[in-house]
Amino acid sequence: MTVEEAILSRRSIRRFQNRDIEPDKLHAVLEAGRIAPSASNRQEWRYIAVKDSTRRRQLAEAARQQFFVAEAPVVLVCCADTNEHIMTCGQKCYPIDLAISIDHMTLRAVELGLGTCWIGAFDENKVKNLLSIPAAIRVVNLLPIGYPAETPSPRSRLGMAQMTCEEIWRF
């Protein structure tokens, strides 16, 4: 599978097969995130692989009752061990760096026949309490991962002319 094929076939999966992920595949997904670039090579990402069904159910409850989260055999809790460094452009490093790392993982997952879904709707404090995450650590995203039990159709996207211009702002 090419990178383009992975990009074109990636979907947000909300139904998973009742099937475990092979350890080597989970390792390959995490490795894709580990080698992602980060601002000043900070590598602030930290991942908790939650496999226990009770904990996954509790994560789903903390994710605004999105119970499909618990159907995935693994939920990656994507965290940042950060000092909240601000880049010279005015943006915090950690949300951008985590997004790059997570996106590497989602594309590797597609290549391996797995599906994922970005979850940003969750109560951070509940997740921290559930998993004993220290107060200084930020929980950025939950990423359920498993074998898809659905093949969603592509969602609509803006046309190129609606999102791109040359040289100066012309929207």
matplotlib code that plots the C-alpha trace (Angstrom):
import matplotlib.pyplot as plt

x = [0.0, 1.3, 1.1, -1.5, -3.6, -3.4, -4.5, -7.3, -8.7, -8.4, -11.8, -13.0, -14.0, -16.8, -17.5, -14.8, -14.5, -14.3, -10.7, -7.4, -4.6, -1.5, 1.4, 3.7, 1.0, 0.4, 4.1, 4.4, 1.7, 3.3, 6.7, 5.2, 4.3, 7.6, 9.6, 7.5, 9.1, 8.6, 9.5, 13.2, 13.0, 11.1, 9.2, 6.7, 4.3, 3.5, 1.1, -0.9, -2.2, -5.4, -6.5, -8.5, -12.2, -13.3, -10.9, -11.9, -15.6, -14.6, -12.7, -15.8, -17.9, -15.3, -15.5, -19.1, -20.7, -19.2, -19.4, -18.0, -14.6, -14.8, -15.5, -11.9, -9.5, -7.0, -7.5, -4.4, -4.5, -2.3, -0.6, 2.0, 4.7, 5.2, 6.4, 4.0, 6.8, 5.6, 7.2, 8.3, 5.2, 3.1, 1.8, 2.2, 4.4, 2.7, -0.7, 0.9, 3.6, 1.0, -1.2, 1.8, 2.6, -1.0, -1.5, 1.6, 0.0, -3.4, -1.8, 0.3, -2.8, -4.6, -1.6, -1.9, -5.6, -6.6, -8.9, -8.9, -11.0, -9.7, -11.5, -11.2, -14.5, -13.6, -13.2, -9.5, -9.7, -11.7, -9.2, -6.3, -8.0, -8.9, -5.3, -3.3, -1.9, -0.1, -1.6, 1.2, 0.6, -1.9, -4.3, -4.6, -6.5, -8.0, -7.4, -9.4, -7.7, -8.8, -10.0, -12.9, -16.3, -17.5, -16.3, -17.6, -18.0, -15.7, -16.9, -17.2, -14.2, -13.6, -12.5, -8.9, -10.0, -11.9, -8.8, -5.8, -4.6, -1.2, 1.1, -1.5, -4.8, -7.6, -10.5]
y = [0.0, 3.4, 6.5, 7.9, 4.7, 4.9, 8.5, 7.9, 4.9, 6.1, 6.6, 7.2, 3.8, 3.5, -0.2, -2.8, -6.5, -8.6, -9.5, -8.8, -6.8, -8.9, -7.5, -6.9, -4.8, -2.7, -2.2, -1.2, 1.4, 2.8, 2.8, 5.0, 7.5, 7.3, 8.2, 11.2, 14.7, 17.2, 20.8, 20.9, 17.1, 17.4, 14.1, 15.1, 12.3, 9.5, 6.7, 4.4, 1.3, 0.4, -3.2, -4.0, -4.2, -2.5, 0.4, 0.8, 1.0, 3.7, 5.6, 5.4, 6.9, 9.7, 10.2, 11.6, 8.1, 7.2, 3.5, 2.4, 3.5, 0.4, -1.9, -1.4, -4.0, -1.2, 2.5, 4.6, 7.4, 10.1, 12.3, 15.1, 15.4, 19.1, 22.3, 24.0, 25.5, 28.1, 28.2, 31.6, 31.6, 31.7, 28.1, 25.5, 22.6, 19.7, 19.7, 20.0, 17.4, 15.0, 15.5, 14.6, 11.5, 10.3, 10.9, 8.8, 6.0, 6.3, 5.9, 2.9, 1.3, 1.6, -0.1, -2.9, -3.4, -1.6, 1.3, 4.2, 7.2, 10.5, 11.2, 14.8, 14.8, 13.5, 14.7, 15.0, 14.9, 11.7, 10.1, 11.2, 9.9, 6.6, 5.9, 7.6, 10.2, 13.0, 16.5, 18.0, 15.6, 16.7, 14.2, 15.3, 12.5, 9.1, 6.7, 3.5, 1.0, -2.3, -4.3, -2.4, -3.9, -1.2, 0.5, 4.1, 6.1, 9.1, 12.3, 15.4, 17.7, 21.2, 21.6, 22.7, 26.2, 26.6, 25.9, 27.0, 30.3, 31.5, 34.2, 36.1, 35.5, 35.5, 33.8]
z = [0.0, -0.9, 1.4, -1.0, -0.8, 3.0, 3.0, 0.6, 2.4, 6.0, 7.7, 11.2, 12.4, 15.0, 14.7, 15.5, 15.1, 18.3, 17.4, 19.2, 17.5, 17.1, 19.3, 16.3, 14.6, 17.7, 18.1, 14.4, 14.9, 18.0, 16.2, 13.5, 16.1, 17.9, 14.8, 13.9, 13.8, 16.6, 17.3, 18.4, 18.7, 22.0, 21.5, 24.2, 23.3, 25.7, 24.9, 27.2, 25.5, 27.3, 26.6, 29.7, 28.9, 32.1, 31.6, 28.0, 29.1, 31.6, 28.9, 26.7, 29.5, 30.0, 26.2, 26.5, 26.5, 23.1, 23.8, 20.5, 22.0, 24.3, 21.4, 20.1, 21.5, 22.3, 23.1, 22.9, 25.4, 23.7, 26.2, 26.3, 28.9, 28.2, 29.6, 27.2, 25.1, 22.7, 19.2, 17.9, 15.7, 18.9, 18.8, 21.5, 20.4, 22.0, 20.3, 16.9, 17.6, 19.0, 16.0, 13.7, 15.7, 15.9, 12.2, 11.5, 13.6, 11.9, 8.5, 9.6, 11.1, 7.7, 6.0, 8.5, 8.0, 11.2, 11.8, 14.2, 15.2, 16.6, 19.9, 21.2, 23.1, 26.5, 30.1, 30.6, 34.4, 34.4, 32.0, 34.2, 37.3, 35.7, 34.5, 37.3, 34.9, 36.8, 36.8, 34.8, 31.9, 29.2, 27.6, 24.0, 22.3, 22.6, 19.7, 19.6, 17.3, 16.0, 13.0, 11.3, 11.3, 8.8, 5.7, 5.8, 2.7, 2.1, 3.7, 1.6, 1.4, 0.3, -3.3, -3.9, -5.0, -1.7, 0.4, -1.6, -3.1, -4.3, -3.0, -0.9, 0.9, -1.8, -0.2]

ax = plt.figure().add_subplot(projection="3d")
ax.plot(x, y, z, "-o")
ax.set_aspect("equal")
plt.show()
